[in-house]
Amino acid sequence: MSSSESFSLKSLIPFLLMTFGLSWGILGAYLLFSDAVVSWFGPLSGSHPLFYLAVYAPALSALLLIGRKTGFRGIRNFLSRLGHWGLGWKWTTFLLVGLPIPFFLGAAVEGRLSGINLPAEGLLALCLTMGAMLIKGPVEELGWRGFALPLLQRHMPPYIAALIVGLVWAFWHAPAFYLSGTPQSSWSISAFYFGTVALSLIVTSLYNHSGGSLLCAGMFHFQMINPLWPDGQPTDTLFFILVAIGVTLVDYKMMLTGKGAVTQVIPRDGGLK
């Protein structure tokens, strides 16, 4: 079957239409027809199946487009990126150890620093919460980093592609801020928007240095919603912006020139890059 060259920049149009249509359709129904929708499906929460469906929209849209163009083999090769890590020890240390630091710094400034955030309900509750986080937000990365980012990086430097994806990624979350029961309903909108763009720069660098690892992108996303880390909002956004600037400067050769950037949606013959 055909490779990722089957996809052009125009492929982003149906991807975004499906992504926004599904997510905003679900959340918009709860906003505009609250009484009727709640009576049919129950109140919306972060654990509601419809909320999961809204969160999965970028991944589902990418998989539908890939399946339509390349069939099962294309989907299989695309998902092979989930079995690849690809980061050297320095970037791995940064991802696993360095990225939680802004949360602790933000919590310290906010006066909410109390160490690792262990739930009062015990270890089982922590494991269940972490399990839920692992199968929620990280799945988005199949669409944002796995599909959209490589297409953009064919035509522009990675830092520009990261800014575009970050702005779209942040805007996509907008309806959730106006719905009680969603995690975003208690967050600062402006801090989230600036923070999301900063995170997009960071994960773009990691994704490219991993050779296009969806596992790496998913682990990054999990780190951003890991229930162990303290609540540093909204101050932690400032620290993530500083980290994003630092990563872009340290990695300027790739981020500014695109040398080594991933431009294939589907790895050739199941390989990477």
C-alpha positions in Angstrom: 0.0 0.0 0.0 1.0 3.6 -0.3 3.3 5.3 2.2 2.7 8.5 4.1 3.5 10.4 0.8 -0.2 9.7 0.1 -0.9 12.6 2.5 -0.4 16.2 1.6 -0.8 19.3 3.6 -4.4 19.4 2.4 -5.0 16.2 4.5 -5.0 18.5 7.5 -8.4 19.9 6.4 -10.4 16.7 6.8 -8.3 15.9 9.9 -9.2 19.1 11.6 -12.8 19.0 10.5 -13.3 15.6 11.9 -11.3 16.3 15.1 -13.2 19.5 15.9 -16.5 18.2 14.6 -16.5 15.2 16.9 -15.1 16.9 20.0 -17.0 20.2 19.7 -20.1 18.3 18.7 -20.1 16.4 21.9 -19.1 19.2 24.2 -21.3 21.7 22.3 -24.4 19.5 22.8 -23.8 19.6 26.5 -23.4 23.4 26.4 -26.4 24.2 24.1 -28.8 21.4 25.0 -27.7 20.6 28.5 -31.0 19.4 30.0 -31.8 17.0 27.2 -28.3 15.6 26.8 -27.9 15.1 30.5 -31.2 13.3 30.7 -30.1 11.0 27.9 -26.5 10.4 28.7 -26.0 11.6 32.2 -23.9 14.5 33.5 -20.5 15.0 31.8 -17.3 14.3 33.8 -13.7 13.5 33.1 -14.5 9.8 33.3 -17.7 9.9 31.1 -17.4 7.7 27.9 -18.5 10.7 25.8 -15.7 12.8 27.3 -13.2 10.0 26.3 -14.7 10.0 22.8 -14.2 13.8 22.6 -10.6 13.4 23.8 -9.9 10.6 21.3 -11.1 12.7 18.4 -7.6 13.6 17.1 -6.4 10.0 17.2 -9.7 8.6 15.6 -9.5 11.2 12.8 -5.9 10.3 12.0 -6.6 6.6 12.0 -9.7 7.0 9.8 -7.7 9.0 7.3 -4.8 6.6 7.4 -7.1 3.6 7.0 -8.9 5.1 4.1 -5.7 5.9 2.2 -3.5 2.9 3.1 -5.7 0.2 4.7 -4.8 -2.0 7.6 -1.2 -2.2 6.7 -0.8 1.6 6.9 -2.5 1.7 10.3 -0.2 -1.1 11.5 2.9 0.7 10.3 1.7 4.0 11.8 1.1 2.4 15.1 4.5 0.7 15.0 5.8 4.1 16.3 4.2 3.1 19.7 6.7 0.4 20.1 9.7 2.6 19.5 11.5 4.9 22.1 14.4 6.4 20.2 15.5 9.0 22.7 19.1 9.1 24.0 19.7 9.1 27.7 20.0 12.9 28.0 16.6 13.6 26.4 15.1 10.7 28.3 16.4 12.1 31.6 14.9 15.5 30.6 11.5 13.9 29.9 11.3 11.7 32.9 13.1 13.7 35.6 13.4 17.3 34.3 9.8 18.0 33.1 8.1 17.5 36.5 10.3 20.3 38.0 8.2 23.2 36.7 5.2 21.7 38.5 7.1 21.7 41.8 8.4 25.2 41.2 5.0 26.5 40.4 3.5 24.8 43.4 6.2 26.3 45.6 5.4 29.8 44.3 1.7 29.2 44.8 2.2 27.9 48.3 0.9 24.5 47.5 4.1 22.5 47.6 3.8 19.4 49.7 5.9 16.9 47.9 4.6 14.0 45.7 0.8 14.3 45.4 -0.4 10.9 46.9 -4.1 10.5 47.2 -5.7 10.0 50.6 -7.5 7.0 49.3 -4.3 5.0 49.0 -2.2 3.2 46.5 -5.1 1.5 44.7 -6.7 4.9 44.0 -3.4 6.3 42.7 -3.0 3.3 40.4 -6.5 3.7 39.0 -6.1 7.4 38.5 -2.7 6.9 36.7 -4.2 4.2 34.6 -7.0 6.5 33.5 -4.6 9.2 32.7 -2.5 6.8 30.6 -5.4 5.9 28.4 -6.9 9.4 28.1 -4.7 12.4 27.1 -1.7 10.5 25.6 -4.0 9.0 22.9 -4.4 12.5 21.5 -0.8 12.4 20.3 -1.6 10.0 17.5 -3.3 12.9 15.9 -1.4 16.0 16.9 2.2 14.7 16.8 1.7 11.6 14.8 -0.3 13.1 11.9 -0.4 16.9 11.9 3.2 17.7 12.9 5.0 15.6 10.2 2.8 17.1 7.5 3.6 20.7 8.6 7.3 20.0 9.0 7.6 19.2 5.3 6.9 22.8 4.6 8.3 24.8 7.5 10.8 24.7 10.3 9.8 22.6 13.3 9.4 25.6 15.7 6.8 27.2 13.3 5.0 23.8 13.0 5.1 23.5 16.7 3.6 26.9 17.2 0.8 26.2 14.8 0.0 22.8 16.3 0.1 24.3 19.7 -2.3 27.1 18.9 -4.8 24.6 17.3 -4.3 22.1 20.1 -5.1 24.8 22.7 -8.1 26.2 20.8 -9.5 22.6 20.4 -9.8 22.5 24.2 -11.9 25.7 24.4 -15.4 24.2 25.0 -14.2 22.2 27.9 -13.5 25.4 29.9 -17.2 26.2 29.9 -18.5 22.9 31.1 -18.7 21.9 34.7 -17.4 18.4 35.4 -14.5 18.6 33.0 -10.9 19.0 34.3 -10.5 22.3 32.3 -13.5 23.9 34.0 -11.3 24.9 37.0 -8.2 26.0 35.0 -7.0 29.4 33.9 -7.8 29.8 30.2 -5.0 32.2 29.4 -2.4 30.3 31.3 -3.5 27.1 29.6 -3.3 28.6 26.1 0.2 30.0 26.6 1.3 26.8 28.4 -0.1 24.6 25.6 1.9 26.4 23.0 5.0 26.1 25.1 4.4 22.4 25.6 4.0 22.0 21.9 7.5 23.4 21.3 9.0 21.0 23.9 7.3 17.8 22.7 8.1 18.7 19.0 11.8 18.6 19.9 11.4 15.3 21.8 9.3 13.8 19.0 11.9 14.6 16.3 14.8 13.4 18.4 13.1 10.2 19.0 12.7 9.6 15.3 8.9 9.9 15.4 8.1 7.9 18.5 4.5 8.0 19.5 5.5 6.3 22.7 7.7 9.2 23.5 5.0 11.8 22.7 2.5 9.8 24.8 4.9 9.7 27.7 5.4 13.5 27.4 1.6 14.0 27.5 1.3 11.7 30.5 4.0 13.7 32.4 1.8 16.8 31.8 -1.2 15.2 33.5 0.6 12.9 35.9 -1.5 12.9 39.2 1.7 12.6 41.2 2.8 16.1 40.4 1.6 19.0 42.6 -0.8 21.6 41.4 1.3 24.6 40.3 -1.3 26.4 38.3 -1.1 29.0 36.9 2.5 29.8 37.8 3.9 26.6 36.4 3.0 28.0 32.9 5.8 30.6 33.3 8.3 27.9 34.0 7.2 25.8 31.1 7.5 28.8 28.8 11.1 29.2 30.0 11.7 25.5 29.5 10.3 25.8 25.9 12.6 28.7 25.2 15.5 26.8 26.6 14.8 23.7 24.6 14.4 25.7 21.4 17.7 27.4 21.9 19.6 24.2 22.9 18.0 22.4 19.9 18.2 25.4 17.5 19.8 23.4 14.6 16.9 21.1 14.3 14.1 23.4 15.5 15.1 26.3 13.1 16.4 24.4 10.1 14.4 21.1 10.2 17.5 19.0 9.9 16.5 15.6 11.3 12.8 16.5 11.6 10.2 13.7 11.1 8.2 14.3 7.9 6.6 10.9 7.4 3.2 10.1 8.8 3.6 6.4 8.2 7.2 5.0 8.5 8.4 3.4 5.3 8.2 -0.3 5.4 7.5 -0.2 9.2 10.7 1.6 9.8 11.1 5.1 11.4 11.4 8.6 10.1 
